[in-house]
């Protein structure tokens, strides 16, 4: 039996590598990409990628893209409600599996599995617990090309944004930063690779510092913020 699958898609390296793996696996048919969109700014949530460029990416890959429209910095309840409605609709359309590019975040995996189980969908994690150093080198060696579009300002400075994810970038990373950015240290946008019919055309725009509410409160119970340097990638 072939499992009709939706891939949770950010446009970055982990989901791109997960898609590459799935395309080699006859047990899965990827029929849809699903991306959370900040409809206030019409960009991919967190990564800051313009929706126009995201759709060009999906077209170059050859898969339909569905947008999950969210407010700017939505609450968990709002996110859960929107995702539940979307996944219920996908189940009615014959989807059986939802795929994620997570590698190590066990709490996040448990959350995803629990949410999907109430709907009757199965979660699948092709990259789960793989060595992140080996993964990022595999990604590069396969011919993928990705731009670092966003970095956590507490861990990486502005100079890391707008660079290609390559050997030079990896060599410059501090030792406390995961080579796949699995802990949210940096995010990427894939512009070419073996899953693409043709590379994307783009240019790099301005780099700006954006702040978000931190997922956890500080020691005094106050809500804090975390900053991210984001590079605006412009479609040509």
C-alpha positions as CSV (number, residue, x, y, z in Angstrom):
1,X,0.0,0.0,0.0
2,X,1.3,3.4,-1.0
3,X,0.8,6.1,1.7
4,X,-0.6,9.4,0.4
5,X,1.6,12.0,2.2
6,X,1.7,15.7,3.1
7,X,5.1,17.1,3.7
8,X,5.3,20.0,6.2
9,X,7.4,22.4,4.2
10,X,9.4,25.4,5.4
11,X,11.5,25.8,2.2
12,X,14.6,24.9,4.1
13,X,17.3,22.2,4.0
14,X,15.8,19.6,6.4
15,X,12.4,19.4,4.7
16,X,14.2,19.3,1.3
17,X,16.3,16.4,2.4
18,X,13.3,14.7,3.9
19,X,11.5,15.1,0.5
20,X,14.6,13.7,-1.3
21,X,14.4,10.6,0.9
22,X,10.7,10.2,0.4
23,X,11.0,10.3,-3.4
24,X,13.3,7.3,-3.1
25,X,10.8,5.4,-0.9
26,X,8.1,3.5,-2.8
27,X,5.9,3.4,0.4
28,X,5.1,7.1,0.2
29,X,3.6,9.3,-2.4
30,X,4.1,13.0,-1.6
31,X,1.0,14.7,-2.9
32,X,1.1,18.0,-1.1
33,X,3.5,20.5,0.5
34,X,2.1,22.4,3.5
35,X,3.6,25.7,4.8
36,X,2.7,28.0,7.7
37,X,2.3,31.6,6.4
38,X,2.3,34.8,8.4
39,X,-0.5,36.4,6.5
40,X,0.2,39.8,8.1
41,X,3.4,40.1,6.2
42,X,2.7,37.4,3.5
43,X,5.9,35.5,4.4
44,X,6.9,32.1,5.7
45,X,6.6,32.1,9.5
46,X,10.0,32.6,11.2
47,X,12.1,32.2,8.0
48,X,10.8,35.4,6.6
49,X,10.7,34.1,3.0
50,X,8.3,35.8,0.6
51,X,5.3,33.7,-0.4
52,X,5.9,34.5,-4.1
53,X,9.3,32.9,-3.8
54,X,8.0,29.9,-1.9
55,X,5.5,29.2,-4.7
56,X,8.3,29.5,-7.3
57,X,10.2,26.9,-5.2
58,X,7.2,24.5,-5.1
59,X,6.7,24.9,-8.9
60,X,10.4,24.2,-9.5
61,X,10.0,21.0,-7.4
62,X,6.7,20.1,-9.2
63,X,4.4,19.7,-6.2
64,X,1.3,21.6,-5.1
65,X,1.7,23.9,-2.1
66,X,-1.0,24.6,0.4
67,X,-0.7,27.6,2.8
68,X,-1.7,27.5,6.4
69,X,-2.6,31.1,7.1
70,X,-1.7,32.4,10.6
71,X,-1.7,35.7,12.4
72,X,1.6,37.4,13.3
73,X,3.0,35.4,16.3
74,X,-0.1,33.4,16.9
75,X,-1.0,31.7,20.2
76,X,-0.6,27.9,20.5
77,X,-4.3,27.5,20.6
78,X,-4.7,29.5,17.4
79,X,-2.0,27.4,15.8
80,X,-3.5,24.1,17.0
81,X,-7.0,25.0,15.8
82,X,-5.7,26.0,12.3
83,X,-3.5,22.9,12.0
84,X,-6.3,20.6,13.2
85,X,-8.8,22.0,10.6
86,X,-6.2,21.6,7.8
87,X,-5.2,18.1,8.8
88,X,-8.8,17.0,9.1
89,X,-9.5,18.2,5.5
90,X,-6.4,16.4,4.3
91,X,-7.6,13.2,5.9
92,X,-11.0,13.6,4.1
93,X,-9.0,13.9,0.8
94,X,-7.3,10.5,1.4
95,X,-4.1,11.5,3.1
96,X,-2.7,9.0,5.6
97,X,0.7,10.4,6.6
98,X,2.2,13.8,7.6
99,X,6.0,14.1,7.2
100,X,8.4,16.4,9.2
101,X,12.1,17.2,8.9
102,X,12.7,17.1,12.7
103,X,15.9,15.4,13.8
104,X,16.3,15.5,17.6
105,X,13.5,17.5,19.2
106,X,11.7,14.7,21.1
107,X,9.1,16.9,22.8
108,X,8.2,18.4,19.4
109,X,7.9,14.9,17.9
110,X,5.6,13.8,20.7
111,X,3.5,16.8,20.3
112,X,3.1,16.3,16.5
113,X,2.3,12.6,17.0
114,X,-0.3,13.3,19.7
115,X,-2.0,16.0,17.6
116,X,-2.2,13.8,14.5
117,X,-3.4,10.7,16.4
118,X,-6.6,12.5,17.3
119,X,-7.3,13.1,13.6
120,X,-6.2,9.6,12.5
121,X,-3.1,10.5,10.6
122,X,0.4,9.0,11.1
123,X,3.5,11.1,11.6
124,X,6.7,10.2,9.8
125,X,10.3,11.5,10.5
126,X,12.8,10.5,7.7
127,X,15.7,12.3,9.4
128,X,15.0,11.2,12.9
129,X,18.2,10.9,15.2
130,X,20.6,11.0,12.2
131,X,24.0,12.5,12.8
132,X,23.6,16.2,11.9
133,X,27.2,16.6,10.7
134,X,26.7,13.7,8.4
135,X,23.3,15.0,7.3
136,X,24.5,18.5,6.4
137,X,27.4,17.1,4.4
138,X,25.1,14.7,2.6
139,X,22.8,17.6,1.7
140,X,25.8,19.5,0.2
141,X,27.3,16.5,-1.5
142,X,23.9,15.7,-3.2
143,X,24.1,19.0,-4.9
144,X,21.6,21.0,-2.9
145,X,22.2,24.7,-2.7
146,X,20.7,26.7,0.2
147,X,20.9,30.3,1.5
148,X,21.1,31.0,5.2
149,X,18.1,33.3,5.5
150,X,17.7,33.7,9.3
151,X,20.0,33.3,12.3
152,X,19.4,33.6,16.1
153,X,21.2,36.9,17.0
154,X,22.2,35.5,20.4
155,X,24.3,32.8,18.8
156,X,25.3,34.1,15.4
157,X,26.1,37.6,14.2
158,X,24.8,39.4,11.1
159,X,27.7,38.2,9.0
160,X,26.2,34.6,8.8
161,X,23.0,35.7,7.1
162,X,22.8,35.6,3.3
163,X,25.6,33.1,3.0
164,X,25.4,29.7,1.2
165,X,25.2,26.7,3.4
166,X,28.6,25.2,2.4
167,X,31.9,24.0,3.9
168,X,33.0,27.6,4.6
169,X,29.9,28.4,6.5
170,X,30.1,25.2,8.5
171,X,33.8,25.8,9.4
172,X,32.9,29.3,10.7
173,X,30.1,28.1,13.0
174,X,30.8,28.3,16.8
175,X,31.1,24.9,18.5
176,X,27.9,25.4,20.4
177,X,25.8,25.7,17.2
178,X,24.4,22.5,15.7
179,X,25.6,22.1,12.0
180,X,22.0,21.6,11.0
181,X,20.7,24.4,13.2
182,X,18.4,21.8,14.8
183,X,18.0,23.9,17.9
184,X,16.8,26.9,15.9
185,X,20.2,28.5,15.6
186,X,19.7,29.2,11.9
187,X,17.3,28.6,9.0
188,X,17.8,28.1,5.3
189,X,16.0,28.5,2.0
190,X,16.8,25.9,-0.7
191,X,17.3,27.3,-4.2
192,X,18.5,24.3,-6.2
193,X,19.2,20.6,-5.9
194,X,18.3,17.1,-7.1
195,X,14.6,17.5,-6.4
196,X,14.4,20.7,-8.5
197,X,13.5,20.8,-12.2
198,X,15.4,24.1,-12.5
199,X,17.2,26.5,-10.0
200,X,15.4,29.5,-8.6
201,X,16.2,33.0,-9.8
202,X,16.7,35.4,-6.9
203,X,18.7,38.3,-5.5
204,X,19.6,39.2,-1.9
205,X,17.9,42.2,-0.3
206,X,18.3,43.9,3.0
207,X,19.2,42.2,6.3
208,X,17.1,43.3,9.3
209,X,16.8,42.3,13.0
210,X,13.4,40.9,13.9
211,X,12.2,40.1,17.4
212,X,9.8,37.4,18.5
213,X,8.2,36.4,21.8
214,X,10.4,33.7,23.4
215,X,8.7,30.3,23.8
216,X,9.5,30.3,27.6
217,X,9.3,32.9,30.3
218,X,12.4,34.1,32.2
219,X,13.2,33.3,35.8
220,X,10.8,36.0,37.0
221,X,7.9,34.7,35.0
222,X,8.1,37.6,32.5
223,X,7.7,37.1,28.7
224,X,11.0,37.7,26.9
225,X,11.9,38.2,23.3
226,X,14.5,36.6,21.0
227,X,16.1,38.3,18.0
228,X,16.8,36.9,14.6
229,X,18.8,38.4,11.7
230,X,16.8,37.9,8.5
231,X,17.9,38.3,5.0
232,X,15.2,39.3,2.5
233,X,15.5,37.0,-0.6
234,X,13.9,38.7,-3.6
235,X,12.5,36.8,-6.6
236,X,13.7,37.9,-10.0
